[in-house]
Amino acid sequence: MPAQSKAQQQAAGAALSAKRGEANKSDLKGASKEMYESMTEEELEDIASTEHENLPEKKN
């Protein structure tokens, strides 16, 4: 499932980083915290790896 906005792609990247132990879970807020708790590492990787060149900043 590709990201639908740059904000979603970045939140998934932050959650993925925490899931892998590269960042602190306690630093997560909002969407990235929800993604961390509800998604697998594979799902987060799918969203975080989306090319964000043609994505809107935020989903309408």
N, C-alpha and C positions, 0 to 999 in steps of 0.2 A: 504494500500500500504506500504509494508515494505521498510526500507532504503536499498540502494544498496551499501553504503560504511559507514565507521565509521565517516567520515567527514560530510556526509549528516545527519546521526543520531544525531551528536552533534549540527549541525546547527539548526535542528528541535527542539532540546531540548532548545536551547537558545531562539528561537522564541516563543516556548510554554511558557517559563518562563515569557517573556515580555508580552505575550497575557494575562496571568493570573495576571499580575500586580506584579509579584515577582521580576522583574528586570526592568531596565529602557529601554524604546524603543530606546532612543537616543544612547545607548551603542551597538546596533546591527549594524553589518557591513556585506556587501556582501550577501552571500546566506541566512543567517539567517534573514536579513532585508527584502529580497524579499519574503521569506517564510512567515514572519509576515504579510506582506501586502496582500499576495495573497491566503493564506490558512486559513481554519477555525481551531478552537481549536481542534476539533475532528480529522481532517486530520493530524495536527501536532502531536497529541498524538499517532496516529497510527505509524508514522514514528519514533518518539522519543523513543517509547517503543520497537523497534526492538532489539533483542539480537545481539550484535555486535561481538560476539566471533569469528565467521567464516567470517566476512566481511573484504574486503580489506580496506586499509587506505583511498584510493581515488578511484573513479570509473575511469576506463580507457577511 
